Structures are given as structure tokens and as C-alpha cells.
Amino acid sequence: MQLPNGPKTPPWLQTLQWIFRPLESLDARARDYGDTYRALGRQMPPLLYFSSPDALEAIFTAKLDQVSSAEGNQILEPLLGENALILLDGKRHQRQRQLLMPPFHGDRMRSYGSLIQDITQQVSRQWVPGQPFVVRSAMQEISLRVILSTVFGLHEGKRYEQLRQVLVEMLEAFGSATGFMLLYYRILQKDWGAWSPWGRFLRQKQQIKQLLTEEIDDRRAHPDPDRTDILALLLAARDETGEPMSDAELRDELMTLLFAGHETTASALAWALYWIAQLPDVRSKLRAELDRLSPDADPMTIARLPYLSAICQETLRLYPIAINAFPRIVKQPMTLMGYSLEPGTILLPSIYLAHQRPDVYPNPKQFRPERFLEQQFSPYEYLPFGGGDRRCIGSAFALFEMKLVLVTLSQFDLALVSRKPIKPVRRGLTIAPPSHLKMVVKRSIREQQN
């Protein structure tokens, strides 16, 4: 069967639409062409979008000799480094994933619970009742402090402040749609000095690289077996042959954690706070669940609350932070959904479109957490963290952080400054609420009860 049809718009215009109006363009293409379509015209190799559960299952379960899961991510190498997990394939990918997994599960995560709650309280104490604050900025502050504390064990000091400052500057640069274009168009990747966008980025990246190198060197020179931060665990990790990660591997994985674990969680938290404040029914059901919670409930108990969990799941369904899963590149001739695919064909699993299917999610544009209390969805119907061997290793940690932050902030009566509906905007590689989304603390829940 010949390849599917797609929009006739010139490829350059499709790319600009994808950068500046991603969700609108995806909705329009799905409406016009269905589950599977070809993007960017007749370019070779072809780029195919898929969103049906059957297609996603076939892609995520394809054998390693059929598709490459790393080749299509090379656009991110300038940002993350050549040793980043998402840029590796085969045995190197398996090795790094096994070394990175332990800090994000079980007892290790439990030890981060109180830290997340403390940081959330520290940031929220700065809010002045009656004075509006920018939601996304506040959530970015929380998530950045959590990352620096859990990954590096850094809470203060010169290196902490330097990392914090340069990370914020770099994220702001790539956070805009125009900054995002730097990754897509190599012609823009020219170092014309510190005043030029790419030149500024290269200097910021070198600063971060130097700070990470200094931290790694200090840790190797002064090992502390009592440390429980993620870097300490990675320094101690050994593969099946007894070999540790090299300094270059550590640096690039730390860079990935900083970027993947900061902006994404901040955007998800901002969306969750918006929906809770915007929808009184959601707010009252969450409040009723929290009222039944013991005052001394531990973080793991909080993480198991069903309606809270459903709010987080629905938040990540409606506007998934990552619009697409990582692309797969066909390595040998294969058949997928009746299409005969040649080597080089790019397969793009659409998370957003998979989450917008009316046959799976009736009234998909409606925020309705009860969906996740009424039924369980397959990993090919609900996939906010991607799928297959590329599923985000920090997914459990991200959900854990979301739940603890939301419960900690529930002590405040937060109201939207404007109840006018908002639309998502591109925020670098992610989709986020707009910067003009503001909330105000009316008074604490405790004050109301008194």
C-alpha cells in the first residue's frame, strides 16, 4: 500500500506551523487525514505521523534491528551532549538506562518526599495574600530547586547559585518559539560572539559543563557514603562488568536530568493548578479527599490518593508536556498498518493525538479526572512519558513530585486572576500555559477554617 496522504502546504510553512502553532496544526491534520498522515510533503525520507493504539503498539514493540530510537534525536545533541541517554542506541543505551534507573524508584524516591514538601513551602511562603504571581514562574522555581537538591544535593552556596542562574538564562532562551528554532535550523547555529543567540548559548553551555565537571571532581576527591542525592548514586553505580560511568557520560546525563526534569514538571504543575482553580467541581472533590487525609500522612500515602492521581493523569492527558514520543527511524524494510516502509522512513508517534481520540476519551477536550477512576488505559492509549524502551525513566519521580507539590499548596486558597480560558503555548520542546497565567492567594485554608 502506498504511503498515506498529508497536507499540501509547503514543507517550510508546515515546519513554522509546527513551531508556532503545534496543537492547532495537529488537530487540523488529524481532522483532515485521520490516524496516519505524511508530513512535510514528498520529502525523502518520508515523515509519517501515527496515533492509533495499534500503530503505537507496533512502533513501541518493534525489534531493535527494525528501528532506531536514537537517530531521530540528534537535533538535541548540541543541547544535551553526545552521551545523553536519548541519543544512544543498542547496548550503550541499555547500559546507561540500567545505571540511571535505580535512583528514580522505590526507597530512593521516598527519601526525596520531605525535601519536595519543604522546598514547596519555602517558595510559597514568599507569596503575598492579594498580590498576583505568575504561576509558571513559581512552579519553575519549585522544580528547579527540587532538581538541584535531589540531583546534586545542593541547597545553597556559590556553585548552587551559579548553576541556578545559568540554567534559568538558558531555559528562557530556548523557552520561546524563536529560541526553539535554533535547534531546528542549522543555518542559525553560528557563533558570532557572545551577543549572538547561538554564541550566547554555547557560552552558557560551557559554563554549565564547567560547573558540572567541578562538582564531579569534588565528589570523586571527597566521597561521602552517606549522601543520597542522585549524583552520589550515579557515581557509585557500576555496570555488569564493574565499570562506572565516565565523567563525560555523567556530565551529559546530568545535563539531560536538569533539562528534562525542570521545565516539564513546572509546566505540568502550572496546568494542574489552573484546572483545579478553574473547575469548582474538581476543586471540591480534591478538597474532600484531602480532608480525609491524616495530618501526619507520609509522602508515599499522599502519592496513592486516587483523585489526586487522577487529576495528575488527566492534566498530562489533555495537554501532554511532550507532544510527540521520540521518533523512530526504519532500519530495514518493514510493514506497519499495511504500509510498506523503506529504510530511512521516520515514524513519529503522536502523544497529543493519541490522547485526543474520541473513541478512547469521549469529549477529549474536556478536563475530566474521573476517566482514570472509571477505567485503566493501555500504554498505547495513554502515554504522557513516551513508550517502549524510550519511556521516560523519571516518570515515577515526576508524578511523585507533582502530587506532593499540589497537596502542599492545597493549604492556600488560590484563585485565578482572570477566569478567561487560556490556550497552551510552545515552551521550547514542551507545551505550557502562557506566561500571563496568574493566580492570587486569597487566604490559607487554615485561616478559613478558623
C-alpha positions, 0 to 999 in steps of 0.5 A: 500500500502506498504511503498515506496522504498529508497536507499540501502546504509547503514543507517550510510553512508546515515546519513554522506551523509546527513551531508556532502553532503545534496543537492547532496544526495537529488537530487540523491534520488529524481532522483532515487525514485521520490516524496516519498522515505524511508530513512535510510533503514528498520529502525523502525520507518520508515523515509519517505521523501515527496515533492509533493504539495499534500503530503505537503498539507496533512502533513501541514493540518493534525489534531493535534491528527494525528501528532506531530510537536514537537517530531521530534525536540528534537535533538535541545533541548540541543541547544535551551532549553526545552521551545523553541517554536519548541519543544512544542506541543498542547496548550503550543505551541499555547500559546507561538506562540500567545505571540511571534507573535505580535512583528514580524508584522505590526507597530512593524516591521516598527519601526525596518526599520531605525535601519536595514538601519543604522546598514547596513551602519555602517558595510559597511562603514568599507569596503575598495574600492579594498580590498576583504571581505568575504561576509558571514562574513559581512552579519553575522555581519549585522544580528547579530547586527540587532538581538541584537538591535531589540531583546534586544535593545542593541547597545553597552556596556559590556553585548552587547559585551559579548553576541556578542562574545559568540554567534559568538564562538558558531555559528562557532562551530556548523557552520561546518559539524563536529560541526553539528554532535554533535547534531546528535550523542549522543555518542559525547555529553560528557563533558570532560572539557572545551577543549572538543567540547561538554564541550566547548559548554555547557560552552558557553551555560551557559554563554549565559543563564547567560547573558540572565537571567541578562538582564531579571532581569534588565528589570523586576527591571527597566521597561521602557514603552517606549522601543520597542525592542522585549524583552520589548514586550515579557515581557509585553505580557500576555496570555488569562488568564493574565499570562506572560511568565516565565523567563525560557520560555523567556530565551529559546525563546530568545535563539531560536530568536538569533539562528534562526534569525542570521545565516539564514538571513546572509546566505540568504543575502550572496546568494542574493548578489552573484546572483545579482553580478553574473547575469548582467541581474538581476543586471540591472533590480534591478538597474532600479527599484531602480532608480525609487525609491524616495530618501526619500522612507520609509522602508515599500515602499522599502519592496513592490518593486516587483523585489526586492521581487522577487529576495528575493523569488527566492534566498530562492527558489533555495537554501532554508536556511532550507532544510527540514520543521520540521518533523512530527511524526504519532500519530495514524494510518493514510493514506497519498498518499495511504500509510498506516502509523503506529504510530511512522512513521516520515514524513519529508517534503522536502523544497529543493525538493519541490522547485526543481520540474520541473513541478512547476519551469521549469529549477529549477536550474536556478536563475530566479526572474521573476517566482514570477512576472509571477505567485503566488505559493501555500504554498505547492509549495513554502515554504522557512519558513516551513508550517502549524502551524510550519511556521516560525513566523519571516518570515515577519521580515526576508524578511523585513530585507533582502530587506532593507539590499540589497537596502542599499548596492545597493549604492556600486558597488560590484563585485565578486572576482572570477566569478567561480560558487560556490556550497552551503555548510552545515552551521550547520542546514542551507545551505550557500555559502562557506566561500571563497565567496568574493566580492570587492567594486569597487566604490559607485554608487554615485561616478559613477554617478558623 
